[in-house]
Amino acid sequence: MSAIGIIGQIGAALWILNVWILRFNKETEYRGGGAKNLPEEFDVYGFPRGAVYVVGATKISLALLLLVGLWVDPIVIPAAVALGALMVGAIGMHFRAGDRPKKSAPAISVLTLCILAIAFA
């Protein structure tokens, strides 16, 4: 794996862990609609309340797999593809909710990091 791939891999993983662990209940300017935290954001998108925990557990697991991938190469591409697919979904939810493009910036950034991890694996 090249340095660019490793940067993408670590960057995507740390970004997801930051959002889903450290900022889960914090207000940011990137939350969809008028949501103040992640559970409210999922309400804005019309998902059932439990979906936030399923999606969160999935994203955290994929982020951890990206970090484990520093030592176990074969898991990097599947984890980055799956996380990238979830980011495409997140971008779509922002679009569906009528959010300004700026609110999609974090998902676009993580998607870009996933693409780098895949392309330079």
Residue pairs with C-beta under 8 A, 6 or more apart in sequence:
1 9
1 73
1 76
1 120
1 121
2 120
4 116
4 119
4 120
5 76
5 116
5 117
5 118
5 119
5 120
5 121
6 70
6 117
7 113
7 116
8 80
8 112
8 113
8 114
8 115
8 116
8 117
8 118
8 120
9 66
9 67
9 69
9 70
9 76
9 80
9 113
9 117
10 66
10 67
10 70
11 113
12 63
12 66
12 80
12 83
12 110
12 113
12 114
12 117
13 63
13 64
13 66
13 67
14 63
15 106
15 109
15 110
15 113
16 59
16 60
16 62
16 63
16 83
16 110
17 60
17 63
17 64
19 38
19 106
20 38
20 56
20 59
20 60
20 63
21 60
23 38
24 37
24 38
24 56
25 37
25 38
26 37
27 36
27 37
29 102
29 103
30 102
30 103
30 105
30 106
31 37
31 38
31 40
31 41
31 103
32 41
32 44
32 45
32 93
32 94
32 97
32 99
32 103
33 41
33 44
33 97
33 99
34 44
35 41
35 43
35 44
38 52
38 56
39 49
39 52
41 52
42 49
42 51
42 52
42 55
43 49
44 97
45 93
45 96
45 97
55 86
58 82
58 86
59 83
59 86
62 79
62 82
62 83
62 86
63 83
65 75
65 78
65 79
66 76
66 79
66 80
66 83
66 117
68 75
69 75
69 76
69 79
73 121
76 117
76 118
76 121
77 117
77 118
77 121
80 114
80 115
80 117
80 118
80 121
81 114
81 118
83 110
83 114
84 110
84 111
84 114
84 115
84 118
87 107
87 108
87 110
87 111
87 114
88 111
90 104
90 107
91 104
91 107
91 108
91 111
94 103
94 104
94 107
95 104
